Amino acid sequence: MVVNEAALPLPWLAAPLADVLAMPPHHALLVHGAAGSGLFEFADGLVAAQLCEADAATARPCGRCPGCHLRQAGHHPDLRRLVPAALLTSLGLADAAEEGADTKASKAKPSREIKVEAVREAIGWTQQSSSRGRGKWLLLHPAEALNLVAANALLKTLEEPPPGVRLLLTSAEPDRLLPTVRSRCRRLALAAPAAEPALAWLRGQGVDCPEVLLRAAGGQPLLARSMAAEGVQSAHWLALPGAVAAGDAGPMAGWPLPRAVEALQKLCHDAMATAVGAAPRYFPADRLPATDGLAPLAAWSKVLREAARHDEHPWQAGLLVESLVLQSAPAWARRRAAGPSRGGRATTLAGR
């Protein structure tokens, strides 16, 4: 099948989408790959192609037929998306009710889970006849957001869905899924995009020095764009290793706390890699400071993992980031001697 690349938000998805559309259909498909490479966009493009009502000889999705218009408006009767409420805005899904999110008024943060109530409602929806005669699609993104009860509630439908119903699951961490979920799906690995189309797309998105941020994002262009939108500049990223070795958290000023912790974890990863003679992944090798060996880096890595588990806690972000930077001091071969006032802030996470 020919895929209309102009209808796709991410150009590197055209070839793998054409490949999967040429395969025999399966009632349950699990698409897995890097989170920032376009898993949701791929799944949504696959659904769009299947629900398009244009003539079979026309490149799909056409974007003009009634089926395409209904899907684009978020009201296609044969499509149900189950997405955690916390992801709706970032995915551009305005109609939370359609997406199966919890819409009850609450002061709590939007849920990061796909809850059992939404799954049960969707199962009831699958048992109704198709409205437009092209089958029905249930899209779950990301599938690892299913809590244990919700995943178990889905199993029977996943194994034997009603006629004409297709289930499409995405996952950046398929090993976190129940084995009984994975075993009921045909698996499709979505490869990370090649560097050139990813860089061209990032330039088109207005990202400055995309080569630096694409590397910082581990080759995931959507993550690179998110980093740029959060204020991560390429110059600050390149300056980060030397600044951290000097006890300076300045390059991360204004970054969201989860992004700052992630950046320190990536620096620790690259420092450990170079310490054993491997190539760094996120930073240029010539930007990495010399280290005092693996033991202090391993200790710092443990502190960073603990911080990452609690990065949504209402910490005083600036002080926590500074503390994490100062706790890296034993790892560097040429570390700055911390003054008494600054050294007093280098408490452990547990002590905070």
C-alpha positions as CSV (number, residue, x, y, z in Angstrom):
1,M,0.0,0.0,0.0
2,V,1.2,3.5,-0.8
3,V,1.4,5.8,2.2
4,N,0.7,9.5,1.8
5,E,3.8,11.0,3.5
6,A,2.2,14.5,3.6
7,A,-0.5,13.1,5.8
8,L,2.1,11.9,8.4
9,P,3.4,14.2,11.1
10,L,6.8,12.3,11.2
11,P,8.3,11.5,7.7
12,W,10.4,8.6,8.9
13,L,7.3,6.6,9.7
14,A,6.2,6.2,6.0
15,A,8.3,3.2,5.2
16,P,7.6,1.1,8.3
17,L,3.9,2.0,8.0
18,A,3.8,0.9,4.4
19,D,5.4,-2.4,5.5
20,V,2.9,-3.1,8.2
21,L,0.0,-2.2,6.0
22,A,1.2,-4.9,3.5
23,M,1.2,-7.6,6.2
24,P,-1.8,-9.9,6.8
25,P,-4.0,-8.3,9.4
26,H,-3.9,-9.5,13.0
27,H,-6.5,-8.9,15.7
28,A,-3.8,-7.6,18.2
29,L,-0.6,-5.8,17.4
30,L,2.0,-4.6,19.9
31,V,4.2,-1.9,18.5
32,H,7.3,-1.3,20.6
33,G,10.4,0.9,20.3
34,A,11.9,4.1,21.7
35,A,9.5,6.4,23.4
36,G,10.7,9.5,21.5
37,S,10.7,8.0,18.0
38,G,6.9,8.3,17.3
39,L,5.2,5.2,18.7
40,F,1.8,7.0,19.1
41,E,2.1,8.7,15.8
42,F,2.9,5.4,14.1
43,A,-0.1,3.7,15.7
44,D,-2.4,6.7,14.9
45,G,-1.2,6.6,11.3
46,L,-1.9,2.9,11.0
47,V,-5.5,3.5,12.3
48,A,-5.9,6.5,10.0
49,A,-5.0,4.3,7.0
50,Q,-7.4,1.6,8.0
51,L,-10.3,3.9,8.6
52,C,-9.9,6.0,5.5
53,E,-12.8,5.5,3.2
54,A,-11.1,6.6,-0.1
55,D,-10.8,4.3,-3.1
56,A,-8.2,1.6,-2.6
57,A,-6.1,2.9,-5.4
58,T,-5.7,6.2,-3.6
59,A,-2.8,6.9,-1.3
60,R,-4.0,6.6,2.3
61,P,-5.0,8.2,4.5
62,C,-6.4,10.7,2.1
63,G,-7.4,13.4,4.7
64,R,-10.5,14.3,2.7
65,C,-13.1,11.5,3.1
66,P,-15.7,11.4,5.8
67,G,-13.8,8.8,7.8
68,C,-10.6,11.0,7.8
69,H,-12.6,14.0,8.8
70,L,-14.3,12.2,11.7
71,R,-11.0,10.9,12.9
72,Q,-9.3,14.2,12.7
73,A,-12.1,15.8,14.6
74,G,-11.7,13.2,17.3
75,H,-15.2,11.8,16.9
76,H,-14.8,8.7,14.7
77,P,-17.4,6.2,16.1
78,D,-15.1,3.2,15.2
79,L,-12.0,4.4,17.0
80,R,-11.4,4.4,20.8
81,R,-8.1,5.5,22.3
82,L,-7.1,4.7,25.8
83,V,-4.5,7.1,27.0
84,P,-3.5,8.3,30.5
85,A,-5.0,11.7,31.3
86,A,-1.5,13.0,32.0
87,L,-0.5,12.5,28.3
88,L,-3.6,13.9,26.6
89,T,-2.3,17.4,26.1
90,S,1.2,16.4,25.0
91,L,-0.4,14.1,22.3
92,G,-2.8,16.8,21.1
93,L,-5.9,14.8,22.2
94,A,-8.4,17.5,23.4
95,D,-11.4,15.3,24.0
96,A,-10.6,13.5,27.2
97,A,-13.9,11.7,27.3
98,E,-13.3,10.1,24.0
99,E,-9.9,9.0,25.0
100,G,-11.1,7.1,28.0
101,A,-9.4,9.4,30.5
102,D,-10.7,10.1,33.9
103,T,-12.6,13.4,33.6
104,K,-13.9,13.8,37.1
105,A,-13.1,17.1,38.7
106,S,-10.2,16.7,41.0
107,K,-7.4,18.6,42.5
108,A,-5.1,15.6,42.1
109,K,-2.6,15.4,39.3
110,P,-3.8,13.8,36.1
111,S,-3.4,10.0,36.2
112,R,-0.5,8.3,34.5
113,E,-2.3,5.0,34.4
114,I,-4.9,3.5,32.1
115,K,-7.5,2.5,34.7
116,V,-9.8,-0.6,34.8
117,E,-12.9,1.5,34.5
118,A,-11.8,2.9,31.1
119,V,-10.8,-0.6,29.9
120,R,-14.2,-2.1,30.9
121,E,-16.0,0.7,29.1
122,A,-13.9,0.2,26.0
123,I,-14.6,-3.6,26.1
124,G,-18.3,-2.8,26.1
125,W,-17.7,-0.5,23.1
126,T,-16.0,-3.3,21.1
127,Q,-19.1,-5.4,21.4
128,Q,-21.2,-2.9,19.4
129,S,-21.4,-3.1,15.6
130,S,-19.1,-1.0,13.5
131,S,-20.8,2.3,12.5
132,R,-19.0,2.9,9.2
133,G,-18.3,-0.7,8.1
134,R,-14.5,-0.6,8.1
135,G,-14.1,-2.4,11.5
136,K,-13.3,-1.0,14.9
137,W,-9.9,0.0,16.4
138,L,-9.0,0.1,20.1
139,L,-5.7,1.9,20.6
140,L,-3.9,1.7,23.9
141,H,-0.9,4.1,24.4
142,P,1.3,3.3,26.2
143,A,0.3,-0.2,27.1
144,E,2.6,-0.3,30.1
145,A,0.3,2.3,31.7
146,L,-2.3,-0.4,32.2
147,N,-2.3,-1.2,35.9
148,L,-2.5,-4.8,36.9
149,V,-6.3,-5.0,37.2
150,A,-6.8,-3.2,33.9
151,A,-4.4,-5.5,32.1
152,N,-6.2,-8.6,33.4
153,A,-9.5,-7.2,32.5
154,L,-8.3,-6.8,28.9
155,L,-7.0,-10.3,28.4
156,K,-10.1,-12.1,27.2
157,T,-10.9,-9.4,24.6
158,L,-7.2,-9.3,23.6
159,E,-7.3,-13.1,22.9
160,E,-10.7,-13.2,21.2
161,P,-12.0,-9.8,20.2
162,P,-15.5,-9.5,18.6
163,P,-15.4,-9.9,14.8
164,G,-14.0,-6.9,13.0
165,V,-12.3,-5.5,16.1
166,R,-8.6,-4.8,16.1
167,L,-6.5,-3.9,19.2
168,L,-3.3,-1.8,18.8
169,L,-0.9,-1.5,21.7
170,T,2.2,0.6,21.9
171,S,5.0,0.3,24.4
172,A,8.4,1.7,25.0
173,E,9.0,-0.9,27.7
174,P,7.4,-4.1,26.5
175,D,9.1,-6.2,29.2
176,R,7.0,-4.4,31.8
177,L,3.8,-5.8,30.2
178,L,2.3,-9.0,31.6
179,P,3.5,-12.0,29.7
180,T,-0.1,-12.9,29.1
181,V,-0.6,-9.6,27.3
182,R,2.6,-10.0,25.2
183,S,1.7,-13.5,24.2
184,R,-1.6,-12.5,22.8
185,C,-0.1,-9.9,20.4
186,R,1.8,-10.0,17.2
187,R,4.9,-7.9,18.0
188,L,6.4,-5.2,15.7
189,A,9.6,-3.5,16.6
190,L,9.7,0.2,15.4
191,A,13.3,1.1,14.7
192,A,14.7,4.4,15.7
193,P,14.7,6.9,12.8
194,A,17.9,7.5,10.8
195,A,19.8,10.6,11.7
196,E,19.3,12.6,8.5
197,P,15.5,12.6,8.4
198,A,15.4,13.1,12.2
199,L,17.8,16.1,11.9
200,A,15.9,17.6,8.9
201,W,12.6,17.3,10.9
202,L,14.1,19.0,14.0
203,R,15.4,21.8,11.8
204,G,11.9,22.2,10.4
205,Q,10.6,22.4,14.0
206,G,13.0,25.3,14.7
207,V,15.4,23.4,17.0
208,D,18.8,25.1,17.1
209,C,21.9,22.9,16.7
210,P,19.7,19.7,16.4
211,E,22.8,17.5,16.2
212,V,23.6,18.2,19.9
213,L,20.1,17.7,21.1
214,L,19.4,14.6,19.0
215,R,22.4,13.0,20.6
216,A,21.4,14.2,24.0
217,A,18.0,12.5,23.4
218,G,19.6,9.2,22.5
219,G,18.6,9.5,18.8
220,Q,14.9,10.1,19.7
221,P,13.7,13.2,17.8
222,L,10.5,13.8,19.7
223,L,12.4,13.8,22.9
224,A,14.9,16.2,21.4
225,R,12.1,18.6,20.5
226,S,10.6,18.3,24.0
227,M,14.0,19.1,25.5
228,A,14.3,22.2,23.3
229,A,10.8,23.3,24.3
230,E,11.7,22.9,28.0
231,G,14.7,25.3,27.6
232,V,17.5,22.8,27.1
233,Q,19.9,24.7,24.8
234,S,22.7,22.9,23.0
235,A,25.4,25.2,24.5
236,H,24.2,24.4,28.0
237,W,24.2,20.7,27.2
238,L,27.8,20.8,26.0
239,A,28.9,22.9,29.0
240,L,27.2,20.5,31.5
241,P,29.9,17.9,32.0
242,G,32.6,20.5,32.9
243,A,30.2,22.5,35.0
244,V,29.1,19.5,37.0
245,A,32.8,18.4,37.6
246,A,33.4,21.9,38.9
247,G,30.3,21.7,41.3
248,D,28.3,24.1,39.2
249,A,24.6,23.4,38.4
250,G,24.2,26.6,36.5
251,P,23.7,25.1,33.0
252,M,20.5,23.4,34.3
253,A,19.0,26.6,35.6
254,G,15.3,26.7,34.7
255,W,15.1,23.1,33.5
256,P,12.2,21.0,34.9
257,L,13.5,18.8,37.7
258,P,12.9,15.5,35.9
259,R,14.9,16.7,32.9
260,A,17.7,17.9,35.1
261,V,17.9,14.5,36.9
262,E,17.8,12.7,33.6
263,A,20.6,14.9,32.3
264,L,22.8,14.0,35.3
265,Q,22.0,10.3,34.8
266,K,23.1,10.5,31.2
267,L,26.3,12.3,32.3
268,C,26.9,9.5,34.8
269,H,26.3,6.9,32.2
270,D,28.8,8.4,29.7
271,A,31.4,8.9,32.4
272,M,31.1,5.2,33.4
273,A,31.3,4.2,29.8
274,T,34.5,6.1,29.2
275,A,35.9,4.8,32.4
276,V,35.9,1.3,31.0
277,G,37.0,2.3,27.5
278,A,33.6,2.5,25.8
279,A,32.2,5.3,23.7
280,P,29.8,7.8,25.3
281,R,26.3,8.0,24.0
282,Y,24.9,11.4,25.0
283,F,27.9,13.8,25.2
284,P,30.9,14.3,22.9
285,A,33.9,12.4,24.4
286,D,36.0,15.5,24.5
287,R,33.5,17.2,26.8
288,L,33.7,14.6,29.5
289,P,36.0,15.3,32.5
290,A,38.4,12.7,33.7
291,T,37.1,10.4,36.5
292,D,38.4,8.7,39.6
293,G,37.1,5.3,38.5
294,L,33.9,3.4,38.6
295,A,33.3,3.2,42.4
296,P,32.4,6.8,43.0
297,L,30.4,7.0,39.8
298,A,28.4,3.9,40.9
299,A,27.7,5.6,44.2
300,W,26.5,8.7,42.4
301,S,24.4,6.7,40.0
302,K,22.6,5.2,43.0
303,V,21.8,8.6,44.4
304,L,20.5,9.7,41.0
305,R,18.3,6.6,40.6
306,E,16.7,7.5,44.0
307,A,16.1,11.1,42.9
308,A,14.5,9.9,39.6
309,R,12.0,7.8,41.5
310,H,10.9,10.8,43.4
311,D,11.2,13.6,40.8
312,E,7.6,14.5,41.1
313,H,7.9,15.2,44.8
314,P,7.5,18.9,45.6
315,W,11.2,19.4,46.2
316,Q,12.9,22.8,46.1
317,A,14.2,22.0,42.6
318,G,17.2,24.3,42.6
319,L,18.6,23.1,45.9
320,L,18.0,19.4,45.0
321,V,19.8,19.7,41.7
322,E,22.7,21.6,43.4
323,S,22.9,18.8,46.0
324,L,23.0,16.1,43.3
325,V,25.8,18.0,41.5
326,L,27.9,18.3,44.6
327,Q,27.4,14.7,45.4
328,S,29.2,13.9,42.2
329,A,32.4,15.5,43.5
330,P,34.3,12.3,44.4
331,A,33.8,11.0,40.9
332,W,36.0,13.5,39.2
333,A,39.8,13.4,39.0
334,R,40.0,17.2,39.3
335,R,37.2,18.2,41.5
336,R,36.7,21.6,43.0
337,A,37.1,21.8,46.8
338,A,33.7,22.8,48.0
339,G,33.5,25.7,50.5
340,P,31.9,25.1,53.9
341,S,28.6,26.9,53.1
342,R,28.1,25.1,49.8
343,G,29.4,21.8,51.1
344,G,26.8,21.9,53.8
345,R,24.0,21.6,51.2
346,A,25.4,18.4,49.8
347,T,23.0,16.3,51.8
348,T,21.8,12.9,50.5
349,L,18.3,12.6,49.1
350,A,17.3,10.4,52.0
351,G,18.4,13.1,54.4
352,R,16.1,15.6,52.7
